[in-house]
Amino acid sequence: MFSFLPPRLYYLLPLIGGTAWFLTHLILLSYWLGEGRPVYPSQLNPYVPFISDIGAYRLKPLFIVGGTTTAVAYAGTIFAANRIRYHPSGYGIKDPEWKKVLAIIALIAGLVACVGCICLTVFDTRHYSEIHRPMLKTTFVGIAISACCTEAVYIDQMRPSTDFRQLRM
């Protein structure tokens, strides 16, 4: 799956995604403050714009690259976590079928969130406000479903009767 990235480096995926997300927002907000807090035509709140408003006007390439990097790293993190959990070269855990189904749902929802986030950056609030808002909802719903399914898979490890006490933190 991630043959270009050895499993010992999987921790870099969420680090890259979080850093890209943070830096993108920091640069966009700094730009907005540096410009004197302009009010954009697509801005709903007259005092503070959405990041999408700032990204739609002058810094769209940065917005697209930052959003895409974050989205791909998020999806990669979900794939890496499941690969480590189920692949024989990782933990090789033999979970019940319901956990495997939830893991697959988490993967699919993560991919939906990834595509939604990429589309969210491409279809900005300035030119595509009718598409932008559904993509925002798609991204958040995908992330929520992915997080809930992943949590349901891992919550069983926290029970005292688990066979995987060594995996606890």
Secondary structure, DSSP 8 states (H G I E B T S, - for coil): --TTS-GGGTTHHHHHHHHHHHHHHHHHHHHHHHTT----TT-SSSSS--HHHHHHHT-HHHHHHHHHHHHHHHHHHHHHHHHHHHSTTTT-----HHHHHHHHHHHHHHHHHHHHHHHHHHS-TTT-HHHHHHHHHHHHHHHHHHHHHHHHHHHGGGSTT-S-GGG--
